[in-house]
Amino acid sequence: MPLPEDRPGGFSEAERAFLSRYVGEDFEAVLAREGLARPSAVATVTGPLFPPPGPAGEAPADGAAGRPAPDDDEALEEALRRAEEFKLVGFRLAGQELSVPIAQVQEVLRALPVTRLPAAPAHVKGMLNLRGRIVPMIDLAGVMDFSAARGEDRFIIVCRCRGMLLGLSVESLTTMHQARGQDVEWGLEARVGVASDLVSGLLKVGDALVAILSVDSLFQKVLKS
């Protein structure tokens, strides 16, 4: 997925729609005034997990023949349900063990201060400029109605979805799960204290269950509501 400086107009359609809605039609001037026109100083844990697009502008595939590109979010989530194996990034938040498909993770950063914009909704904690991309920081615990006490947010998982990047603040990273399809329960009802509309499945890890976050559902609920 190209960076804004590589795209005519500087922002994707989804980014422009989000910024116009929550920042205003003069969002470029607001971003400049708030210091968001300059890239933030970030400390990456993983580095970018996906290369830039090819000469023709195609989004890169996730490395497996026949699988959809990472930005084809609905097709990607459907493909995961049929996959024999896939990888998940595990993390903890408010006492809950969750995960997100690595095919939707752009990179993982160490936590850093973000810029709060007054007009942004409560579930957007702030924004940062990641190498020219404006990244809304989502209050995942709030959106998922977690009531347990929270620890310090130490990492940011940057996810790709529908032409945008979303930042998820998490307390800790746990492990990289090599999930087998037979160990995942899909199409579940509300369980283990998580919001069922944002969870696409549960991964069985020994006697424990790890919720698999639906990044596409999170995008639809938070940024399209």
C-alpha positions, 0 to 999 in steps of 0.5 A, a space after each residue: 500500500 503506497 505511502 501518501 507521498 507516493 499517491 496523488 493527493 497525499 491521502 487514501 479515500 478512506 483517510 480523507 473520509 475519516 479526517 474530513 469527518 472527525 477533523 474537518 474539511 480543512 484537515 490538512 491545515 489542522 494536521 499541520 497546526 497540530 504537528 501531525 504533518 511531520 512523521 513521529 519519532 517511532 521505535 519499531 519492534 518488528 519493522 514494516 511487515 509488508 513491502 511496498 507495492 510493485 511497479 504496477 501499484 498492486 498490493 503485495 500478497 501475504 506470501 501464500 499462493 491463492 490467498 488474498 492480499 492483506 488489504 482485501 479484508 473481507 476476503 482475508 478473514 474468510 480465507 482464514 476460516 478455510 486455512 489449515 494454518 495461519 499466524 497470529 500476533 498475541 497480546 494482552 489488554 485489561 486482563 484479556 488474552 487476544 490476537 490479531 492475524 499477522 496478515 493485517 499487522 503492518 508493524 509493532 511499535 513501542 508506545 509513544 505520545 499521540 496527538 489528541 484532536 478535540 473533534 475526534 470521538 472518545 474511542 479515538 485516543 489520538 493520532 500519530 504520523 507514521 512515515 507520512 501515514 496518519 494513524 488513528 489510535 483506537 481505545 480497544 479496551 473501551 470499544 470492547 467494554 473491558 471492565 478490568 483494571 488496565 496496566 500501562 500501554 507499552 506497545 502499539 500494534 499497527 493494523 492495515 484495514 480498508 486503505 487505512 492504518 489503525 493503531 491498537 495500544 496494548 499492555 504487552 505482547 505475548 507470543 506469535 501463534 502458529 494457529 491450526 485451523 482445527 484449533 479455531 472455533 469460528 462463528 462464536 457467541 459472546 464468550 470469555 468476556 469479549 465483545 462477540 461482534 469484534 471477535 471472529 474466532 477463538 484459538 485453543 491454546 492448551 486449556 486456554 482460549 485466545 480471542 481473534 480480533 476482527 480488524 475489519 469489524 473493528 474498522 466498521 464499528 469504530 470508524 464507520 459508525 
